[in-house]
Amino acid sequence: MLRMWDPGWDELFRKNEWGRYPPEELVRFVARNFYKAPDRAAVRFLELGCGPGANLWFLAREGFSATGIDGSAVALDRARRRLDGEGLKAELTLGDASKLPYPDASFDCVLDVECIYANSWEDSLRILAEARRVLKPGGLLFSKAFMTGMPKEALHQDYGLIRLTSEEELPKLYAGFSSLEYDSLIRTDRNRKHEVREWIVTARK
Ligand SMILES: C[S@@+](CC[C@H](N)C(=O)[O-])C[C@H]1O[C@@H](n2cnc3c(N)ncnc32)[C@H](O)[C@@H]1O
C-alpha cells in the first residue's frame, strides 16, 4: 500500500507527454563522477521517483546499471516501453521512496531529480534515510529540489504537494550525509513571467 505518493501523478502522466531527456546538471554530475569508471555496468544507480524514465534512459544508454522506483504505474509503463523499444535495460519498481525494497549498501549513487520536493518534510527525511541506507559507504547522492522564493504556481496546482527548501534547511535535510555541497540554478520562464529556483545538492554516505 502506497502511503505518501499522490495519485495525481498518474493522471498527469496519463494526460501529458513528459520530458524525455535528462537535465544538463545531472549529465554534468554523472560525467564528472562516473564517466571514468573502468566498468560502467558495475556502477549501480538508483533513481527515486524516476517518472517515465528520462534519466534512466540516459544512464542505460551510457552503459551504467540503472534502477528506478516510482509510485506511478502509468509512468513506469511509459519508461518500460521506451527502454524496451530502444533495447535498453533498467530495473523498474512500483513503490514508495520512503520504503525502498533494496538491500543495505547496494547502490553507488542515488538520484533525486525533483522527487523528494513532492513530499512533506517528515516524509522527505524518511526518504533520505532510506537513500542513505541503500547507498554503499562512500556512495553519492544527487538531489535536485525547488528552492524557497519561487511561486508554487509556477510548478503545479492540481496534484501532489510542493515543498520548497530554504538554504538554512539544506544541512538539516541532508544531515545523514557528509561532504554536502550545493549550487543554485535560477532562471526566468514564460518570457520572464516567473522565476524557477532550484538547488543542485550533492553529498556522500
Ligand atoms: C517531477 S516528477 C520527476 C520525474 C523524473 N525524476 C524526471 O526527472 O523526469 C516526480 C516523480 O516522483 C514520483 N514520486 C514523488 N513522491 C514519491 C514517493 N514518495 N515515492 C515514489 N515516487 C514518488 C512521482 O510519481 C513522479 O513520477
The ligand as an SDF file (V2000), in Angstrom:
LIG
                    3D

 27 29  0  0  0  0  0  0  0  0999 V2000
    8.5280   15.8810  -11.0400 C   0  0  0  0  0  0  0  0  0  0  0  0
    8.3880   14.1460  -11.3730 S   0  0  0  0  0  0  0  0  0  0  0  0
   10.0830   13.7810  -11.8320 C   0  0  0  0  0  0  0  0  0  0  0  0
   10.2140   12.5100  -12.6440 C   0  0  0  0  0  0  0  0  0  0  0  0
   11.6560   12.1660  -13.0540 C   0  0  0  0  0  0  0  0  0  0  0  0
   12.5450   12.1530  -11.9170 N   0  0  0  0  0  0  0  0  0  0  0  0
   12.1660   13.1080  -14.1070 C   0  0  0  0  0  0  0  0  0  0  0  0
   13.1730   13.7970  -13.8550 O   0  0  0  0  0  0  0  0  0  0  0  0
   11.6080   13.1400  -15.2100 O   0  0  0  0  0  0  0  0  0  0  0  0
    8.2710   13.4640   -9.7140 C   0  0  0  0  0  0  0  0  0  0  0  0
    8.1250   11.9450   -9.6850 C   0  0  0  0  0  0  0  0  0  0  0  0
    8.3320   11.4910   -8.3610 O   0  0  0  0  0  0  0  0  0  0  0  0
    7.3580   10.5000   -8.0620 C   0  0  0  0  0  0  0  0  0  0  0  0
    7.2120   10.4870   -6.5830 N   0  0  0  0  0  0  0  0  0  0  0  0
    7.0030   11.5430   -5.7550 C   0  0  0  0  0  0  0  0  0  0  0  0
    6.9840   11.1480   -4.4780 N   0  0  0  0  0  0  0  0  0  0  0  0
    7.1940    9.8010   -4.4760 C   0  0  0  0  0  0  0  0  0  0  0  0
    7.2880    8.8320   -3.4590 C   0  0  0  0  0  0  0  0  0  0  0  0
    7.1840    9.1440   -2.1730 N   0  0  0  0  0  0  0  0  0  0  0  0
    7.5230    7.5430   -3.8420 N   0  0  0  0  0  0  0  0  0  0  0  0
    7.6250    7.2040   -5.1500 C   0  0  0  0  0  0  0  0  0  0  0  0
    7.5440    8.0900   -6.1640 N   0  0  0  0  0  0  0  0  0  0  0  0
    7.3350    9.3880   -5.8260 C   0  0  0  0  0  0  0  0  0  0  0  0
    6.1190   10.9120   -8.8410 C   0  0  0  0  0  0  0  0  0  0  0  0
    5.2420    9.8180   -9.0790 O   0  0  0  0  0  0  0  0  0  0  0  0
    6.7580   11.4490  -10.1240 C   0  0  0  0  0  0  0  0  0  0  0  0
    6.9170   10.4250  -11.0810 O   0  0  0  0  0  0  0  0  0  0  0  0
  1  2  1  0
  2  3  1  0
  2 10  1  0
  3  4  1  0
  4  5  1  0
  5  6  1  0
  5  7  1  0
  7  8  2  0
  7  9  1  0
 10 11  1  0
 11 12  1  0
 11 26  1  0
 12 13  1  0
 13 14  1  0
 13 24  1  0
 14 15  1  0
 14 23  1  0
 15 16  2  0
 16 17  1  0
 17 18  1  0
 17 23  2  0
 18 19  1  0
 18 20  2  0
 20 21  1  0
 21 22  2  0
 22 23  1  0
 24 25  1  0
 24 26  1  0
 26 27  1  0
M  CHG  2   2   1   9  -1
M  END
$$$$
